[in-house]
Amino acid sequence: MVTSRPRLISAASLTSTKTNSVNDQPNLTAALSLATAGLPVFPAGPDKRPLLAGWQEKAPTEEEQIRKWWDNHPAAVPAIVVGRAGLIVIDCDRHPGGNDGVKAFNSLLGVNGGNLAHVPMTRTARGGAHLFLKQPKGEPFGNGRGELPDGIDVRGVGGFVIAPGAVLPNGQSWRPINGTPLLAEAFKAGTIPELPQWLAGIIRPNRRPNGNGTDEYARNLAKMGATSSSRGQAYAAAALNGAVAELSAVPSGKRNEMLNAVAFRLGRMIARGWIDEKTVADALRGLRCKQIFA
């Protein structure tokens, strides 16, 4: 049964983007803290570009080398080599007048029953969020975003992110979100959760068009594009009704896989404002209960 779930970012955590730290070397301090926990770090410029050629291989965890780098680049911000750390980062961007990756990811959480209780999260300098998860077993994930909604990117093997604790010259910072585990502590303790299966399926989809209703929704959504709000709302309502009917007819042993696919499609409609999250969650909640107690 679906229960209450933590949100990605509370409104209070977005009210300020500047740090009041009295530490005169916050970036070096953050780099050393992460390296001590075993995370490979390297210096990036205020523009978030690496300051080292071959940063993927050079990023160390040794204090002496890190101090030398920051002696040479005192304004550098610490960056983490995500793949080498065995991590994958969900990068939710937030731009005024543009796509809202935070809202889109919250919608995906709502319809997929996601839980972020033990996930280290960083509020970025621009008000977005980084979610740190452990790479699942098997072939590691790279930087492909798969079928995630606009505004959400992925950093894995071959990628990096600016680390929590980083501070720009103008005072804007990347800081841990209140109520979430600290990245260094969680990494050292080995408690970072693995990328959930429902999210892995969106990033690396293995489904192929098979003519069923779920794929038809996706094709229609792509065709509609930027249509009027009323048409979008009507389409989303019809899609939800069709999905419920289709899922109800699927044998219980196969319902969960299709439910995840439908939840993702409907999540994109929520992000567009065509239907509200509660309506979708209420409609799918009964189906999840049937799956569990079938």
C-alpha positions as CSV (number, residue, x, y, z in Angstrom):
1,M,0.0,0.0,0.0
2,V,1.3,3.5,-0.8
3,T,2.2,5.5,2.3
4,S,3.3,9.1,2.8
5,R,6.7,9.8,1.2
6,P,9.3,12.5,1.8
7,R,9.4,15.3,-0.8
8,L,12.5,16.1,-2.8
9,I,12.9,19.6,-1.5
10,S,10.8,21.6,1.0
11,A,10.0,25.2,0.3
12,A,12.1,26.3,3.3
13,S,15.3,24.7,1.8
14,L,15.0,26.9,-1.3
15,T,14.8,30.3,0.4
16,S,18.5,31.1,0.3
17,T,21.4,30.3,-2.0
18,K,24.2,31.9,0.0
19,T,26.3,30.6,2.9
20,N,27.0,32.4,6.1
21,S,30.0,30.2,6.9
22,V,32.9,31.8,8.8
23,N,35.3,29.3,7.3
24,D,37.8,31.2,5.1
25,Q,38.6,28.1,3.1
26,P,35.2,26.3,2.8
27,N,36.1,24.6,-0.5
28,L,39.3,23.1,0.7
29,T,37.6,22.0,3.9
30,A,34.8,20.3,1.9
31,A,37.3,18.6,-0.5
32,L,39.3,17.2,2.4
33,S,36.2,16.0,4.2
34,L,34.9,14.1,1.2
35,A,38.3,12.7,0.4
36,T,38.7,11.5,3.9
37,A,35.5,9.5,3.5
38,G,36.9,7.9,0.3
39,L,35.3,10.1,-2.4
40,P,37.6,11.1,-5.3
41,V,37.7,14.9,-5.7
42,F,39.3,17.4,-7.9
43,P,39.2,21.2,-8.4
44,A,36.8,22.9,-10.7
45,G,36.5,26.6,-11.6
46,P,33.6,28.9,-10.6
47,D,32.2,28.1,-14.0
48,K,32.0,24.4,-13.0
49,R,34.6,23.4,-15.6
50,P,37.5,21.0,-14.5
51,L,40.8,22.8,-13.9
52,L,42.7,19.6,-14.6
53,A,43.2,17.6,-17.8
54,G,42.5,14.0,-17.1
55,W,40.5,14.7,-14.0
56,Q,38.8,11.3,-14.3
57,E,42.0,9.5,-13.4
58,K,43.8,12.2,-11.3
59,A,41.1,12.8,-8.7
60,P,42.7,11.5,-5.5
61,T,41.7,11.0,-1.8
62,E,45.2,12.0,-0.5
63,E,45.3,15.1,1.6
64,E,48.7,16.3,0.4
65,Q,47.7,16.4,-3.3
66,I,44.4,18.1,-2.5
67,R,46.1,20.8,-0.5
68,K,48.6,21.4,-3.3
69,W,45.8,21.8,-5.8
70,W,44.0,24.4,-3.7
71,D,47.2,26.3,-3.1
72,N,47.4,26.6,-6.9
73,H,43.7,27.3,-7.3
74,P,42.4,29.0,-4.2
75,A,39.1,29.9,-5.8
76,A,38.4,26.4,-7.0
77,V,35.3,24.5,-5.9
78,P,35.5,20.7,-5.2
79,A,34.0,18.3,-7.7
80,I,33.3,14.5,-7.3
81,V,34.2,11.9,-9.9
82,V,30.8,10.1,-9.7
83,G,31.6,6.9,-11.6
84,R,34.8,6.2,-9.7
85,A,32.9,6.5,-6.5
86,G,30.4,3.9,-7.6
87,L,27.6,6.4,-7.5
88,I,25.0,7.8,-9.8
89,V,23.6,11.3,-9.3
90,I,20.1,12.5,-10.3
91,D,20.6,16.2,-11.3
92,C,17.3,18.2,-11.0
93,D,17.7,21.7,-12.5
94,R,15.6,24.7,-11.8
95,H,15.6,27.7,-14.1
96,P,13.3,30.7,-13.9
97,G,10.9,30.5,-16.8
98,G,12.2,27.1,-17.8
99,N,11.9,23.4,-16.9
100,D,11.5,22.6,-13.2
101,G,13.3,19.4,-12.6
102,V,12.5,19.4,-8.9
103,K,8.7,19.5,-9.6
104,A,9.1,16.8,-12.3
105,F,11.0,14.5,-10.1
106,N,8.6,14.9,-7.2
107,S,5.8,13.9,-9.7
108,L,7.7,10.8,-10.6
109,L,8.1,10.0,-6.9
110,G,4.4,10.4,-6.3
111,V,3.2,8.1,-9.0
112,N,6.0,5.5,-8.5
113,G,5.9,5.2,-4.7
114,G,9.5,6.4,-4.4
115,N,11.2,7.0,-1.0
116,L,14.2,9.3,-0.4
117,A,14.4,8.8,3.3
118,H,18.1,7.7,3.3
119,V,19.3,9.5,0.1
120,P,22.0,12.2,0.5
121,M,20.8,15.3,-1.3
122,T,22.4,18.6,-2.1
123,R,20.6,21.9,-2.9
124,T,22.6,23.4,-5.8
125,A,23.7,27.0,-6.2
126,R,20.8,27.7,-8.6
127,G,18.1,26.1,-6.4
128,G,18.1,22.7,-8.0
129,A,19.0,19.4,-6.3
130,H,21.5,16.5,-6.6
131,L,20.4,13.1,-5.4
132,F,23.3,10.7,-4.7
133,L,22.5,7.0,-5.2
134,K,24.6,3.8,-5.4
135,Q,25.2,2.3,-8.8
136,P,23.2,-1.0,-9.2
137,K,24.9,-4.3,-9.9
138,G,25.7,-5.1,-13.5
139,E,26.6,-2.6,-16.2
140,P,27.1,0.8,-14.6
141,F,25.1,3.8,-15.7
142,G,26.7,6.7,-17.5
143,N,25.4,10.2,-18.2
144,G,22.4,9.3,-20.4
145,R,19.1,10.6,-19.1
146,G,16.9,8.0,-20.9
147,E,13.3,9.0,-20.8
148,L,13.5,11.3,-17.7
149,P,11.4,14.5,-18.1
150,D,13.1,17.7,-19.2
151,G,14.9,19.4,-16.4
152,I,16.4,16.1,-15.0
153,D,19.8,14.9,-16.0
154,V,22.0,12.0,-14.8
155,R,25.7,11.8,-13.9
156,G,27.4,8.5,-13.7
157,V,30.5,6.9,-15.3
158,G,32.4,9.6,-17.1
159,G,30.6,12.4,-15.2
160,F,31.1,14.7,-12.2
161,V,29.1,17.0,-10.0
162,I,30.0,19.9,-7.8
163,A,30.3,18.7,-4.2
164,P,28.2,19.7,-1.2
165,G,30.0,22.3,0.8
166,A,31.3,24.1,-2.4
167,V,31.0,27.9,-2.3
168,L,31.3,30.3,-5.2
169,P,33.0,33.7,-4.9
170,N,29.6,35.4,-4.8
171,G,28.5,33.3,-1.8
172,Q,26.2,31.0,-3.6
173,S,26.7,27.4,-2.5
174,W,26.0,23.7,-2.8
175,R,24.7,22.6,0.6
176,P,23.2,19.4,2.1
177,I,19.4,19.6,2.3
178,N,18.1,19.6,5.8
179,G,16.9,16.3,7.1
180,T,18.9,14.2,4.6
181,P,22.1,12.2,5.3
182,L,25.5,13.9,4.8
183,L,27.2,12.5,1.7
184,A,30.6,11.9,3.3
185,E,29.1,10.1,6.3
186,A,26.7,8.0,4.3
187,F,29.4,7.1,1.8
188,K,31.9,6.1,4.5
189,A,29.2,4.1,6.3
190,G,28.0,2.4,3.1
191,T,24.4,3.4,3.7
192,I,23.7,5.2,0.4
193,P,20.7,3.4,-1.2
194,E,21.0,1.7,-4.6
195,L,19.3,3.3,-7.6
196,P,15.7,2.0,-7.4
197,Q,14.5,-0.3,-10.1
198,W,11.6,1.9,-11.2
199,L,14.0,4.8,-11.8
200,A,16.6,2.6,-13.5
201,G,13.9,1.5,-15.9
202,I,13.2,5.1,-16.9
203,I,16.9,6.0,-17.3
204,R,17.7,2.9,-19.2
205,P,14.4,1.7,-20.7
206,N,14.4,-1.8,-22.2
207,R,10.8,-1.7,-23.5
208,R,10.0,-1.7,-27.2
209,P,6.8,-0.5,-28.8
210,N,4.4,-3.4,-28.7
211,G,1.2,-1.7,-29.7
212,N,-0.4,-1.7,-26.3
213,G,-2.1,1.3,-24.7
214,T,1.0,2.5,-22.8
215,D,3.0,3.0,-25.9
216,E,0.0,4.7,-27.6
217,Y,-0.1,7.2,-24.7
218,A,3.6,8.0,-25.4
219,R,3.1,8.5,-29.1
220,N,0.1,10.7,-28.5
221,L,1.9,12.8,-26.0
222,A,4.8,13.4,-28.4
223,K,2.4,14.4,-31.2
224,M,0.5,16.9,-29.0
225,G,3.6,18.9,-28.0
226,A,2.7,22.4,-26.7
227,T,-1.1,22.2,-27.1
228,S,-3.7,24.1,-25.2
229,S,-4.1,23.5,-21.5
230,S,-7.7,22.3,-22.0
231,R,-6.8,19.7,-24.6
232,G,-3.9,18.5,-22.4
233,Q,-6.2,18.1,-19.4
234,A,-8.7,16.2,-21.4
235,Y,-6.1,14.0,-22.8
236,A,-4.5,13.3,-19.4
237,A,-7.9,12.4,-17.9
238,A,-8.6,10.0,-20.7
239,A,-5.1,8.5,-20.4
240,L,-5.6,7.9,-16.7
241,N,-9.0,6.3,-17.2
242,G,-7.6,4.1,-20.0
243,A,-4.6,3.1,-17.9
244,V,-6.7,2.1,-14.9
245,A,-8.9,0.0,-17.2
246,E,-5.9,-1.6,-18.9
247,L,-4.1,-2.4,-15.7
248,S,-7.2,-3.9,-14.0
249,A,-7.3,-6.4,-16.8
250,V,-3.6,-7.4,-16.5
251,P,-2.8,-10.6,-14.5
252,S,-1.4,-9.7,-11.1
253,G,2.0,-11.3,-11.9
254,K,2.5,-8.8,-14.7
255,R,0.8,-5.7,-13.4
256,N,3.8,-4.2,-11.5
257,E,5.9,-3.8,-14.6
258,M,3.2,-2.2,-16.6
259,L,2.2,0.0,-13.6
260,N,5.7,1.5,-13.5
261,A,5.6,2.3,-17.2
262,V,2.1,3.9,-16.9
263,A,3.2,5.8,-13.8
264,F,6.1,7.4,-15.7
265,R,3.9,8.4,-18.6
266,L,1.4,10.0,-16.3
267,G,4.2,11.7,-14.4
268,R,5.1,13.6,-17.5
269,M,1.6,14.8,-17.8
270,I,1.7,15.9,-14.1
271,A,4.9,17.9,-14.9
272,R,3.1,19.6,-17.8
273,G,0.2,20.6,-15.4
274,W,-2.4,18.6,-17.3
275,I,-3.4,16.6,-14.3
276,D,-2.7,16.8,-10.5
277,E,-0.6,14.4,-8.7
278,K,-3.2,13.4,-6.1
279,T,-5.7,12.4,-8.8
280,V,-3.2,10.0,-10.3
281,A,-1.9,8.7,-7.0
282,D,-5.5,8.0,-5.8
283,A,-6.3,6.1,-9.0
284,L,-3.2,4.0,-8.9
285,R,-3.2,3.4,-5.2
286,G,-6.0,0.8,-5.4
287,L,-4.1,-1.0,-8.2
288,R,-1.0,-1.2,-6.0
289,C,-3.0,-2.7,-3.2
290,K,-4.5,-5.3,-5.5
291,Q,-0.9,-6.2,-6.6
292,I,0.3,-6.6,-3.1
293,F,-2.7,-8.6,-1.8
294,A,-3.4,-10.6,-5.0
